[in-house]
Amino acid sequence: MTVTDAPLTGGPAPEKPAHRDGNVLRWLGAYGASMIGDNIYYVALSWAAVQSGSPSQAGLVMAASAAPRALLMLGGGVIADRLGPRRIVIAGDAVRSAAVLGVAGLFLATQPGLWPLTFLGLVFGVVDALFLPAVGALPARVTGRDQLARVQGMRGLAVRLANVVGAPLGGLGVALGGPAAAFGAAGLLFAISLPLLMSLRIRDLPDDHSKSGAPARSGLADGLRHIRRHSVLAPLVVVIALSDLGFVGPLNVGLTLLADQRGWGASGMGSVLAGFGVGAGASSLLLAVRGRVPRAGLVLAATMGGGAVAIGALAFVAHLAAAVAVALVIGLLAGLSGTLCGALTQTHADPAYLGRVTAVTSLSSLGLVPLTMPLTGAAVGQWGTGPVFVASAAICALAGVYGLCRTPLRRAELPD
């Protein structure tokens, strides 16, 4: 292992574990409020877009944030590392709160049509390009390196809670007060995160130096070079990209078409997604409680391979109860491999480069992979769900095999 692979301690370890550390809990509260607000916002935006235009126009409104997010994500990682992640996260939630509350006011006064909604989507896309890398870089500034894996598990639990709570709250807001009420609730939740973020105690990077002892450089090329030269991060980025490519399409588009073919209906699809969510939540809880998983790199590759088999099997399950059980297994295995990917990224990346590292890993899942969803739908229409799910499973399995073949990643460990 080269000297650039040696982990940075990030200062003295905290006296309390992350789940008992008030600083971490304030960060978690801010993150949870922001994620619930996100879910409510997307429900309100989709409903308002459908009510204000045709289905194709509504689709364009929903996709308005994708282009700026994909185009600006890498630059957002540079800015997060240069200015500090807390500043970016605070500014991001402040802008999102103001923009959403402004649109809520428009809906109270009139029927604004599609243009304000499109502009709102563009604002969120630009903010996300800065916000997401900063969110990934912030945990290393609020706790010690030995707690980052546990924090990753806690973050996963917050995401699952936001998914379970946010969408129903958004639907309730729309039902009771229309888009104005739902947008207003989202804006207030973004605003709630601000005082929590401002109260965080932020750790300074030791002399702003990288792991090699040389000053960390703040350019995009330097961040990409840091990844390329790192024996764990370089293969990990490939594994994350392959797993996202094989996983996102079947879960988002393929599952909808599969539920329609099987006659499960929307409620059946919701049950399958709930099974996945329970499994993924259980894997996050495991890491949050234990704090680490021994032989993390090997477990990552193995669970990714097992999850691939389960993804392929889902297309051939005829009964809803069996599909829910398979989805539970997918959630448990894919959730654990995904959580371990995040934990290894957090603990092996130099905190001075973590914004850029997060931008690269987020670009595949949030910027590029969603663009493949129409291809998944077209492929299902051409060849059916079975072959498409099997092909997607093969891509996920390839990610696991690649991880097994790269010795530094296979032997990677989380801090004790």
VENPE-V729909 format. One record per residue. N is the residue number from 0. RES is the residue in three letters. OMEGA is omega in radians with two decimals (* if undefined). BURIAL is I if it has 16 or more other ideal C-beta (glycine too) atoms within 10 Angstrom, else O. Layout:
# VENPE-V729909
n=N res=RES omega=OMEGA burial=BURIAL
n=N res=RES omega=OMEGA burial=BURIAL
This chain:
# VENPE-V729909
n=0 res=MET omega=3.13 burial=O
n=1 res=THR omega=-3.11 burial=O
n=2 res=VAL omega=-3.14 burial=O
n=3 res=THR omega=3.13 burial=I
n=4 res=ASP omega=-3.11 burial=I
n=5 res=ALA omega=-3.06 burial=O
n=6 res=PRO omega=3.05 burial=I
n=7 res=LEU omega=-3.06 burial=I
n=8 res=THR omega=3.12 burial=O
n=9 res=GLY omega=3.12 burial=I
n=10 res=GLY omega=-3.10 burial=O
n=11 res=PRO omega=-3.14 burial=O
n=12 res=ALA omega=3.14 burial=O
n=13 res=PRO omega=-3.14 burial=I
n=14 res=GLU omega=-3.10 burial=O
n=15 res=LYS omega=3.01 burial=O
n=16 res=PRO omega=-2.99 burial=I
n=17 res=ALA omega=-3.07 burial=I
n=18 res=HIS omega=3.04 burial=I
n=19 res=ARG omega=-3.11 burial=O
n=20 res=ASP omega=-3.11 burial=I
n=21 res=GLY omega=3.13 burial=O
n=22 res=ASN omega=3.11 burial=I
n=23 res=VAL omega=-3.12 burial=I
n=24 res=LEU omega=3.05 burial=O
n=25 res=ARG omega=3.07 burial=I
n=26 res=TRP omega=-3.12 burial=I
n=27 res=LEU omega=3.10 burial=I
n=28 res=GLY omega=3.11 burial=I
n=29 res=ALA omega=3.14 burial=I
n=30 res=TYR omega=3.13 burial=I
n=31 res=GLY omega=3.12 burial=I
n=32 res=ALA omega=-3.13 burial=I
n=33 res=SER omega=-3.13 burial=I
n=34 res=MET omega=3.06 burial=I
n=35 res=ILE omega=3.07 burial=I
n=36 res=GLY omega=3.09 burial=I
n=37 res=ASP omega=-3.11 burial=I
n=38 res=ASN omega=3.10 burial=I
n=39 res=ILE omega=-3.14 burial=I
n=40 res=TYR omega=-3.09 burial=I
n=41 res=TYR omega=3.05 burial=I
n=42 res=VAL omega=-3.13 burial=I
n=43 res=ALA omega=-3.12 burial=I
n=44 res=LEU omega=-3.11 burial=I
n=45 res=SER omega=3.14 burial=I
n=46 res=TRP omega=-3.12 burial=I
n=47 res=ALA omega=3.14 burial=I
n=48 res=ALA omega=3.12 burial=I
n=49 res=VAL omega=-3.12 burial=O
n=50 res=GLN omega=-3.04 burial=O
n=51 res=SER omega=-3.10 burial=I
n=52 res=GLY omega=3.11 burial=I
n=53 res=SER omega=3.10 burial=O
n=54 res=PRO omega=3.13 burial=O
n=55 res=SER omega=3.09 burial=O
n=56 res=GLN omega=3.10 burial=O
n=57 res=ALA omega=3.10 burial=I
n=58 res=GLY omega=3.11 burial=O
n=59 res=LEU omega=3.11 burial=I
n=60 res=VAL omega=-3.13 burial=I
n=61 res=MET omega=-3.12 burial=I
n=62 res=ALA omega=-3.04 burial=O
n=63 res=ALA omega=-3.10 burial=I
n=64 res=SER omega=-3.02 burial=I
n=65 res=ALA omega=-3.05 burial=I
n=66 res=ALA omega=3.13 burial=O
n=67 res=PRO omega=3.12 burial=I
n=68 res=ARG omega=-3.13 burial=I
n=69 res=ALA omega=-3.07 burial=I
n=70 res=LEU omega=-2.99 burial=O
n=71 res=LEU omega=-3.00 burial=I
n=72 res=MET omega=-3.10 burial=I
n=73 res=LEU omega=3.06 burial=I
n=74 res=GLY omega=3.09 burial=O
n=75 res=GLY omega=3.08 burial=I
n=76 res=GLY omega=3.09 burial=I
n=77 res=VAL omega=-3.12 burial=I
n=78 res=ILE omega=3.13 burial=I
n=79 res=ALA omega=3.13 burial=I
n=80 res=ASP omega=-3.11 burial=I
n=81 res=ARG omega=-3.03 burial=O
n=82 res=LEU omega=-3.06 burial=O
n=83 res=GLY omega=-3.02 burial=I
n=84 res=PRO omega=-3.09 burial=I
n=85 res=ARG omega=3.13 burial=I
n=86 res=ARG omega=-3.10 burial=O
n=87 res=ILE omega=-3.13 burial=I
n=88 res=VAL omega=3.11 burial=I
n=89 res=ILE omega=3.14 burial=I
n=90 res=ALA omega=-3.13 burial=I
n=91 res=GLY omega=3.14 burial=I
n=92 res=ASP omega=3.10 burial=I
n=93 res=ALA omega=3.13 burial=I
n=94 res=VAL omega=-3.14 burial=I
n=95 res=ARG omega=3.13 burial=I
n=96 res=SER omega=-3.11 burial=I
n=97 res=ALA omega=-3.10 burial=O
n=98 res=ALA omega=-3.10 burial=I
n=99 res=VAL omega=3.11 burial=I
n=100 res=LEU omega=3.08 burial=I
n=101 res=GLY omega=3.11 burial=O
n=102 res=VAL omega=3.07 burial=I
n=103 res=ALA omega=3.10 burial=I
n=104 res=GLY omega=3.09 burial=O
n=105 res=LEU omega=-3.13 burial=I
n=106 res=PHE omega=3.04 burial=I
n=107 res=LEU omega=-3.04 burial=O
n=108 res=ALA omega=-3.03 burial=O
n=109 res=THR omega=2.99 burial=O
n=110 res=GLN omega=-2.93 burial=O
n=111 res=PRO omega=-3.12 burial=I
n=112 res=GLY omega=-3.00 burial=O
n=113 res=LEU omega=-3.02 burial=I
n=114 res=TRP omega=3.08 burial=O
n=115 res=PRO omega=3.11 burial=I
n=116 res=LEU omega=3.10 burial=I
n=117 res=THR omega=3.11 burial=I
n=118 res=PHE omega=3.11 burial=I
n=119 res=LEU omega=3.09 burial=I
n=120 res=GLY omega=3.11 burial=I
n=121 res=LEU omega=3.11 burial=I
n=122 res=VAL omega=3.14 burial=I
n=123 res=PHE omega=3.11 burial=I
n=124 res=GLY omega=3.11 burial=I
n=125 res=VAL omega=-3.13 burial=I
n=126 res=VAL omega=3.13 burial=I
n=127 res=ASP omega=-3.13 burial=I
n=128 res=ALA omega=3.08 burial=I
n=129 res=LEU omega=-2.99 burial=I
n=130 res=PHE omega=-3.02 burial=I
n=131 res=LEU omega=3.05 burial=I
n=132 res=PRO omega=3.13 burial=I
n=133 res=ALA omega=3.09 burial=I
n=134 res=VAL omega=3.12 burial=I
n=135 res=GLY omega=-3.11 burial=I
n=136 res=ALA omega=-3.01 burial=I
n=137 res=LEU omega=-3.10 burial=I
n=138 res=PRO omega=3.14 burial=I
n=139 res=ALA omega=3.12 burial=I
n=140 res=ARG omega=-3.09 burial=I
n=141 res=VAL omega=3.14 burial=I
n=142 res=THR omega=3.13 burial=I
n=143 res=GLY omega=-3.09 burial=I
n=144 res=ARG omega=-3.10 burial=I
n=145 res=ASP omega=3.13 burial=I
n=146 res=GLN omega=-3.02 burial=I
n=147 res=LEU omega=3.10 burial=I
n=148 res=ALA omega=3.10 burial=I
n=149 res=ARG omega=3.11 burial=I
n=150 res=VAL omega=3.10 burial=I
n=151 res=GLN omega=3.06 burial=I
n=152 res=GLY omega=3.10 burial=I
n=153 res=MET omega=3.10 burial=I
n=154 res=ARG omega=3.09 burial=I
n=155 res=GLY omega=3.10 burial=I
n=156 res=LEU omega=3.12 burial=I
n=157 res=ALA omega=3.12 burial=I
n=158 res=VAL omega=3.13 burial=I
n=159 res=ARG omega=3.11 burial=I
n=160 res=LEU omega=3.14 burial=I
n=161 res=ALA omega=3.12 burial=I
n=162 res=ASN omega=-3.10 burial=I
n=163 res=VAL omega=-3.03 burial=I
n=164 res=VAL omega=-2.97 burial=O
n=165 res=GLY omega=-3.09 burial=I
n=166 res=ALA omega=3.07 burial=O
n=167 res=PRO omega=3.10 burial=O
n=168 res=LEU omega=3.09 burial=I
n=169 res=GLY omega=3.10 burial=I
n=170 res=GLY omega=3.11 burial=O
n=171 res=LEU omega=3.12 burial=O
n=172 res=GLY omega=3.11 burial=I
n=173 res=VAL omega=-3.11 burial=I
n=174 res=ALA omega=-3.06 burial=O
n=175 res=LEU omega=-3.03 burial=O
n=176 res=GLY omega=3.14 burial=I
n=177 res=GLY omega=-3.14 burial=I
n=178 res=PRO omega=-3.13 burial=I
n=179 res=ALA omega=-3.13 burial=I
n=180 res=ALA omega=-3.13 burial=I
n=181 res=ALA omega=3.08 burial=I
n=182 res=PHE omega=3.12 burial=I
n=183 res=GLY omega=3.11 burial=I
n=184 res=ALA omega=3.11 burial=I
n=185 res=ALA omega=3.13 burial=I
n=186 res=GLY omega=3.12 burial=I
n=187 res=LEU omega=3.11 burial=I
n=188 res=LEU omega=3.04 burial=I
n=189 res=PHE omega=-3.13 burial=I
n=190 res=ALA omega=3.14 burial=I
n=191 res=ILE omega=-3.11 burial=I
n=192 res=SER omega=-2.99 burial=I
n=193 res=LEU omega=3.13 burial=I
n=194 res=PRO omega=3.10 burial=O
n=195 res=LEU omega=3.13 burial=I
n=196 res=LEU omega=-3.13 burial=I
n=197 res=MET omega=-3.10 burial=O
n=198 res=SER omega=-3.10 burial=O
n=199 res=LEU omega=2.97 burial=I
n=200 res=ARG omega=-3.03 burial=O
n=201 res=ILE omega=3.07 burial=O
n=202 res=ARG omega=3.01 burial=I
n=203 res=ASP omega=2.99 burial=O
n=204 res=LEU omega=-3.12 burial=I
n=205 res=PRO omega=3.10 burial=O
n=206 res=ASP omega=-3.10 burial=O
n=207 res=ASP omega=-3.12 burial=O
n=208 res=HIS omega=3.07 burial=O
n=209 res=SER omega=-3.08 burial=I
n=210 res=LYS omega=-3.13 burial=I
n=211 res=SER omega=-3.10 burial=O
n=212 res=GLY omega=3.10 burial=O
n=213 res=ALA omega=3.13 burial=O
n=214 res=PRO omega=3.11 burial=O
n=215 res=ALA omega=-3.14 burial=I
n=216 res=ARG omega=-2.92 burial=O
n=217 res=SER omega=-3.13 burial=I
n=218 res=GLY omega=3.12 burial=O
n=219 res=LEU omega=3.14 burial=I
n=220 res=ALA omega=3.11 burial=O
n=221 res=ASP omega=3.10 burial=I
n=222 res=GLY omega=3.10 burial=I
n=223 res=LEU omega=3.10 burial=I
n=224 res=ARG omega=3.10 burial=O
n=225 res=HIS omega=3.11 burial=I
n=226 res=ILE omega=-3.04 burial=I
n=227 res=ARG omega=-3.07 burial=O
n=228 res=ARG omega=-3.07 burial=O
n=229 res=HIS omega=-3.04 burial=I
n=230 res=SER omega=3.11 burial=I
n=231 res=VAL omega=-3.06 burial=I
n=232 res=LEU omega=-3.08 burial=I
n=233 res=ALA omega=3.09 burial=O
n=234 res=PRO omega=-3.14 burial=I
n=235 res=LEU omega=3.10 burial=I
n=236 res=VAL omega=3.11 burial=I
n=237 res=VAL omega=3.13 burial=I
n=238 res=VAL omega=-3.14 burial=I
n=239 res=ILE omega=-3.12 burial=I
n=240 res=ALA omega=3.14 burial=I
n=241 res=LEU omega=-3.12 burial=I
n=242 res=SER omega=3.08 burial=I
n=243 res=ASP omega=-3.13 burial=I
n=244 res=LEU omega=-3.12 burial=I
n=245 res=GLY omega=-2.98 burial=I
n=246 res=PHE omega=-2.95 burial=I
n=247 res=VAL omega=-3.11 burial=I
n=248 res=GLY omega=-3.14 burial=I
n=249 res=PRO omega=-3.07 burial=I
n=250 res=LEU omega=-3.04 burial=I
n=251 res=ASN omega=-3.08 burial=I
n=252 res=VAL omega=-3.07 burial=I
n=253 res=GLY omega=-3.12 burial=I
n=254 res=LEU omega=3.09 burial=I
n=255 res=THR omega=-3.14 burial=O
n=256 res=LEU omega=3.11 burial=I
n=257 res=LEU omega=3.13 burial=I
n=258 res=ALA omega=3.12 burial=I
n=259 res=ASP omega=3.14 burial=O
n=260 res=GLN omega=-3.09 burial=O
n=261 res=ARG omega=-3.10 burial=I
n=262 res=GLY omega=3.14 burial=O
n=263 res=TRP omega=-3.12 burial=I
n=264 res=GLY omega=-3.11 burial=O
n=265 res=ALA omega=-3.14 burial=O
n=266 res=SER omega=3.09 burial=O
n=267 res=GLY omega=3.08 burial=I
n=268 res=MET omega=3.09 burial=I
n=269 res=GLY omega=3.10 burial=O
n=270 res=SER omega=3.11 burial=I
n=271 res=VAL omega=3.11 burial=I
n=272 res=LEU omega=3.10 burial=I
n=273 res=ALA omega=3.08 burial=O
n=274 res=GLY omega=3.08 burial=I
n=275 res=PHE omega=-3.12 burial=I
n=276 res=GLY omega=3.11 burial=I
n=277 res=VAL omega=3.13 burial=I
n=278 res=GLY omega=3.13 burial=I
n=279 res=ALA omega=3.10 burial=I
n=280 res=GLY omega=3.12 burial=I
n=281 res=ALA omega=3.12 burial=I
n=282 res=SER omega=3.08 burial=I
n=283 res=SER omega=3.12 burial=I
n=284 res=LEU omega=3.13 burial=I
n=285 res=LEU omega=-3.12 burial=I
n=286 res=LEU omega=3.12 burial=I
n=287 res=ALA omega=-3.10 burial=I
n=288 res=VAL omega=-3.07 burial=O
n=289 res=ARG omega=-3.13 burial=O
n=290 res=GLY omega=3.09 burial=I
n=291 res=ARG omega=3.03 burial=I
n=292 res=VAL omega=3.13 burial=I
n=293 res=PRO omega=3.14 burial=O
n=294 res=ARG omega=-3.00 burial=O
n=295 res=ALA omega=-3.12 burial=I
n=296 res=GLY omega=3.12 burial=I
n=297 res=LEU omega=3.11 burial=I
n=298 res=VAL omega=3.10 burial=O
n=299 res=LEU omega=-3.10 burial=I
n=300 res=ALA omega=-3.11 burial=I
n=301 res=ALA omega=-3.14 burial=I
n=302 res=THR omega=3.08 burial=I
n=303 res=MET omega=3.08 burial=I
n=304 res=GLY omega=3.10 burial=I
n=305 res=GLY omega=3.09 burial=I
n=306 res=GLY omega=3.10 burial=I
n=307 res=ALA omega=3.11 burial=I
n=308 res=VAL omega=-3.13 burial=I
n=309 res=ALA omega=3.10 burial=I
n=310 res=ILE omega=3.11 burial=I
n=311 res=GLY omega=-3.11 burial=I
n=312 res=ALA omega=-3.05 burial=I
n=313 res=LEU omega=-3.09 burial=I
n=314 res=ALA omega=-3.07 burial=I
n=315 res=PHE omega=3.11 burial=O
n=316 res=VAL omega=-3.06 burial=I
n=317 res=ALA omega=-3.03 burial=O
n=318 res=HIS omega=-3.06 burial=O
n=319 res=LEU omega=-3.11 burial=I
n=320 res=ALA omega=3.11 burial=O
n=321 res=ALA omega=3.12 burial=O
n=322 res=ALA omega=3.10 burial=I
n=323 res=VAL omega=3.13 burial=I
n=324 res=ALA omega=3.10 burial=I
n=325 res=VAL omega=3.11 burial=I
n=326 res=ALA omega=3.08 burial=I
n=327 res=LEU omega=3.10 burial=I
n=328 res=VAL omega=3.10 burial=I
n=329 res=ILE omega=-3.13 burial=I
n=330 res=GLY omega=-3.12 burial=I
n=331 res=LEU omega=-3.07 burial=I
n=332 res=LEU omega=3.14 burial=I
n=333 res=ALA omega=3.09 burial=I
n=334 res=GLY omega=3.13 burial=I
n=335 res=LEU omega=3.13 burial=I
n=336 res=SER omega=3.11 burial=I
n=337 res=GLY omega=3.11 burial=I
n=338 res=THR omega=3.11 burial=I
n=339 res=LEU omega=3.05 burial=I
n=340 res=CYS omega=3.12 burial=I
n=341 res=GLY omega=-3.12 burial=I
n=342 res=ALA omega=3.11 burial=I
n=343 res=LEU omega=3.07 burial=I
n=344 res=THR omega=-3.12 burial=I
n=345 res=GLN omega=-2.99 burial=I
n=346 res=THR omega=-3.12 burial=I
n=347 res=HIS omega=3.11 burial=I
n=348 res=ALA omega=2.99 burial=I
n=349 res=ASP omega=-3.12 burial=I
n=350 res=PRO omega=3.12 burial=I
n=351 res=ALA omega=-3.14 burial=I
n=352 res=TYR omega=-2.94 burial=I
n=353 res=LEU omega=3.07 burial=I
n=354 res=GLY omega=3.14 burial=I
n=355 res=ARG omega=3.09 burial=I
n=356 res=VAL omega=3.11 burial=I
n=357 res=THR omega=3.12 burial=I
n=358 res=ALA omega=-3.13 burial=I
n=359 res=VAL omega=-3.13 burial=I
n=360 res=THR omega=3.14 burial=I
n=361 res=SER omega=-3.09 burial=I
n=362 res=LEU omega=-3.11 burial=I
n=363 res=SER omega=-3.04 burial=I
n=364 res=SER omega=-3.03 burial=I
n=365 res=LEU omega=-3.10 burial=I
n=366 res=GLY omega=-3.00 burial=I
n=367 res=LEU omega=-3.06 burial=I
n=368 res=VAL omega=3.11 burial=I
n=369 res=PRO omega=3.12 burial=I
n=370 res=LEU omega=3.13 burial=O
n=371 res=THR omega=-3.09 burial=I
n=372 res=MET omega=3.07 burial=O
n=373 res=PRO omega=3.11 burial=O
n=374 res=LEU omega=3.09 burial=O
n=375 res=THR omega=3.12 burial=I
n=376 res=GLY omega=3.13 burial=I
n=377 res=ALA omega=-3.14 burial=O
n=378 res=ALA omega=3.09 burial=I
n=379 res=VAL omega=3.11 burial=I
n=380 res=GLY omega=-3.10 burial=O
n=381 res=GLN omega=-3.00 burial=O
n=382 res=TRP omega=-3.12 burial=O
n=383 res=GLY omega=-3.06 burial=O
n=384 res=THR omega=-3.07 burial=I
n=385 res=GLY omega=3.14 burial=O
n=386 res=PRO omega=-3.12 burial=O
n=387 res=VAL omega=3.11 burial=I
n=388 res=PHE omega=3.12 burial=I
n=389 res=VAL omega=3.11 burial=I
n=390 res=ALA omega=3.10 burial=I
n=391 res=SER omega=3.09 burial=I
n=392 res=ALA omega=3.13 burial=I
n=393 res=ALA omega=3.11 burial=O
n=394 res=ILE omega=3.09 burial=I
n=395 res=CYS omega=3.11 burial=I
n=396 res=ALA omega=3.09 burial=I
n=397 res=LEU omega=3.09 burial=I
n=398 res=ALA omega=3.12 burial=I
n=399 res=GLY omega=3.13 burial=I
n=400 res=VAL omega=3.11 burial=I
n=401 res=TYR omega=3.09 burial=I
n=402 res=GLY omega=3.10 burial=I
n=403 res=LEU omega=-3.08 burial=I
n=404 res=CYS omega=3.13 burial=O
n=405 res=ARG omega=-2.99 burial=I
n=406 res=THR omega=-3.14 burial=O
n=407 res=PRO omega=3.11 burial=I
n=408 res=LEU omega=3.13 burial=I
n=409 res=ARG omega=-3.11 burial=I
n=410 res=ARG omega=-3.09 burial=O
n=411 res=ALA omega=-3.14 burial=I
n=412 res=GLU omega=2.98 burial=I
n=413 res=LEU omega=-3.13 burial=I
n=414 res=PRO omega=-3.13 burial=I
n=415 res=ASP omega=* burial=O
